[in-house]
Amino acid sequence: MPRILLIDDDEHLAAPLTTYFARFGCTLESAVRPSEGLAKLRAGQYDAAILDVMLPEMDGFALCREIRKESDIPIVMLTARGEVMDRVVGLELGADDYVPKPFEPRELVARVQTILRRQRSTPTVANGHGNNGTQLRVFDGLSIDLDRRQVLRQGERVELTGTEFELLALLAAEPGKVFSRDDILNRLRGHEAELYTRAVDIVVSRLRKKLEPLDCIKTLRNAGYALAVARSEPA
């Protein structure tokens, strides 16, 4: 049963959401202060976190930044203002999705379920298997283990969020193929097109930064993105 942590200072929100999530096979726990939420995340195993933007002690953006220093857990941001900049900032900091307040509980559950499904799924094409039978995609300086959802850059582990990993796995499924923003949206999102067209660029930017000094994701103007790196034989 997926275990979700809600960090929101609205004490009247947790109880009904806990009941609602339970109807869909999810355990929802809650914290009203960021310090409490961080302590719970460090002490327990959670499958996703839901953060409100407006919080005491620190806002949801700062909290997202703190979580990303330690974990690649999927994060959904809640924003009462519904402003595009709030959503863009959250995505730039490493959030996987957002839900504007007020929201229907079913929508929040659906967003969390979508992220959890993405965590469990990857494109099916691979270029080889390792000695232990795991699916690997191996390139010059870059190794992607689809089963363990691990990425090595020049032999060093790279911590990616679920969305970043899914994007890299998608591009690596067909190296050299140009994936349009719509292609990527259809694979990763499927929500508000205006914001999420921008969100694709944000996630690509985050991924590029984490893969440095490799320069393996190319932008084709007015076309999309492609993985441009030579394949190697898996060890």
C-alpha atoms as one frame of an Amber mdcrd trajectory, in Angstrom:
protein
   0.000   0.000   0.000   1.603   3.321  -1.042   2.502   5.579   1.861   2.067
   9.311   1.273   3.100  12.241   3.492   1.048  15.455   3.440   2.753  18.589
   4.812   0.092  21.284   5.171  -0.751  23.557   8.096  -4.491  23.291   7.408
  -5.415  20.852  10.163  -8.901  20.413   8.709  -7.522  19.052   5.432  -5.660
  15.970   6.634  -8.589  13.972   8.064 -10.848  13.955   4.984  -7.891  13.384
   2.653  -6.700  10.463   4.788 -10.117   8.860   4.458 -10.289   9.571   0.744
  -6.810   8.228  -0.028  -7.622   5.070   1.928 -10.515   4.398  -0.470  -7.927
   4.126  -3.246  -5.509   1.915  -1.371  -3.120   4.612  -0.121  -2.013   5.432
   3.411  -1.856   9.195   3.984   0.015  10.598   6.977   0.305  14.282   7.768
   2.464  16.970   9.352   1.489  20.600   9.944   5.007  22.050  10.171   7.950
  21.595   7.774  10.288  20.543  10.605   7.851  17.798  11.571   7.487  16.727
   7.957  11.255  16.564   7.390  11.651  14.475  10.536   9.003  12.038   9.331
  10.572  11.777   5.880  13.957  11.010   7.422  12.543   8.443   9.810  10.151
   6.565   7.519   9.745   5.130   4.048   7.316   7.192   1.985   6.376   6.776
  -1.667   5.425  10.421  -2.303   5.090  13.771  -0.537   2.462  16.494  -0.924
   3.605  19.993   0.064   1.578  23.148   0.539   3.285  26.319  -0.700   2.106
  28.478   2.208   3.620  26.996   5.387   4.995  28.263   8.713   8.762  28.076
   9.407   9.568  27.953   5.685   7.459  28.030   2.544   6.833  24.997   0.388
   9.506  26.024  -2.117  12.204  26.089   0.562  10.883  22.797   1.923  11.028
  21.243  -1.542  14.631  22.410  -1.854  15.511  20.846   1.514  13.896  17.522
   0.581  15.720  17.448  -2.752  19.050  17.705  -0.927  18.353  14.302   0.606
  15.766  12.460  -1.454  14.337  11.941  -4.934  10.884  11.116  -3.528   8.066
  12.267  -5.869   6.697  15.650  -4.764   3.319  17.241  -5.528   2.975  20.932
  -4.687  -0.303  22.536  -3.550  -0.704  26.220  -4.373  -3.661  28.341  -3.283
  -2.822  31.239  -5.548  -2.838  29.204  -8.731  -0.202  31.449 -10.310   1.863
  30.056 -13.150   5.088  31.363 -11.576   4.405  29.406  -8.385   4.093  26.237
 -10.436   7.153  26.969 -12.547   9.282  27.708  -9.467   8.161  24.444  -7.877
   9.088  22.480 -10.989  12.455  24.219 -11.205  13.177  23.172  -7.625  12.449
  19.531  -8.426   8.717  19.048  -7.817   7.053  16.451 -10.042   3.578  17.978
 -10.263   1.313  20.638  -8.817  -2.365  20.912  -7.892  -3.970  24.368  -7.456
  -6.259  24.984  -4.481  -9.140  24.531  -4.140  -9.067  21.030  -5.589 -11.221
  17.945  -5.696  -9.728  15.111  -3.595 -10.108  12.744  -6.535  -7.873  14.972
  -8.659  -5.130  14.937  -6.028  -5.369  11.155  -5.717  -5.201  10.828  -9.509
  -2.089  13.018  -9.725  -0.334  11.001  -7.008  -1.340   7.708  -8.617   0.016
   8.908 -11.970   3.372   9.766 -10.438   3.561   6.429  -8.636   2.779   4.578
 -11.876   5.561   6.483 -13.615   7.910   5.439 -10.841   7.123   1.791 -11.587
   7.200   2.007 -15.389   9.855   2.695 -18.002  10.006   2.396 -21.806  10.458
  -1.238 -22.802  13.256  -0.997 -25.398  16.753  -1.630 -24.043  20.148  -2.219
 -25.592  21.403  -4.918 -23.287  21.508  -6.662 -19.935  24.113  -6.633 -17.218
  25.696  -9.669 -15.651  22.865  -9.923 -13.128  20.165  -9.773 -15.800  19.143
  -6.167 -15.207  18.048  -4.042 -18.145  20.771  -1.585 -19.022  21.216   1.194
 -21.520  24.904   1.948 -21.747  26.401   4.926 -23.558  29.758   6.681 -23.540
  30.016   7.995 -19.991  26.379   7.201 -19.160  24.709   4.045 -17.832  20.963
   3.704 -17.172  19.688   0.750 -15.127  15.959   0.550 -15.850  15.195  -2.076
 -13.216  16.920  -0.316 -10.332  16.119   3.140 -11.749  19.738   4.137 -11.297
  21.927   6.354 -13.468  25.714   6.462 -13.497  27.532   9.437 -15.031  31.179
   8.604 -15.674  30.882   5.918 -13.027  29.277   8.127 -10.372  25.689   7.757
  -9.166  23.349  10.576 -10.213  20.269  11.251  -8.068  17.284  11.937 -10.328
  13.662  12.649  -9.515  11.076  10.282 -10.955  10.203  12.733 -13.721  13.848
  13.293 -14.624  14.478   9.552 -14.802  11.411   8.965 -16.966  12.511  11.688
 -19.368  16.026  10.259 -19.648  14.670   6.726 -20.126  12.357   7.979 -22.862
  15.162   9.725 -24.756  17.491   6.743 -24.263  14.918   4.321 -25.679  15.665
   5.712 -29.148  18.955   7.634 -29.147  19.096  10.250 -31.861  15.338  10.405
 -32.270  13.874  13.860 -31.783  11.045  13.870 -29.244   8.782  16.891 -29.501
   7.461  18.587 -26.399   4.073  17.024 -27.142   5.688  13.582 -27.301   7.238
  14.175 -23.901   4.039  15.629 -22.453   2.054  12.609 -23.597   4.578  10.318
 -21.926   5.073  12.208 -18.683   2.126  14.485 -18.066  -1.115  15.012 -19.902
  -2.296  18.037 -17.930  -2.507  21.758 -18.701  -0.679  22.218 -22.011   0.335
  25.861 -21.576   2.182  25.319 -18.324   3.508  21.898 -19.086   5.031  22.914
 -22.406   7.192  25.186 -20.265   7.605  22.387 -17.712   9.260  20.133 -20.300
  11.966  22.764 -20.786  12.394  23.032 -17.008  12.813  19.285 -16.512  15.268
  19.074 -19.444  17.277  21.919 -17.895  17.367  20.144 -14.522  18.424  16.879
 -16.148  21.171  18.510 -18.209  22.621  20.135 -15.108  22.727  16.813 -13.266
  24.425  15.061 -16.200  27.201  17.657 -16.523  29.951  17.543 -17.740  28.259
  15.245 -20.267  26.558  17.201 -23.039  24.235  14.490 -24.293  20.798  16.125
 -24.590  20.520  18.222 -27.709  17.876  20.829 -28.514  16.588  21.006 -32.063
  14.953  24.369 -32.489  11.182  24.195 -33.035  11.439  20.396 -33.032  12.293
  19.046 -29.595  15.003  17.124 -27.777  17.193  14.128 -28.547  19.794  12.030
 -26.746  23.007  12.463 -28.721  25.596  10.095 -27.290  27.239   6.940 -28.652
  26.133   3.558 -27.330  28.543   1.190 -25.641  28.294  -2.517 -24.979  27.094
  -3.287 -21.436  29.671  -4.945 -19.216
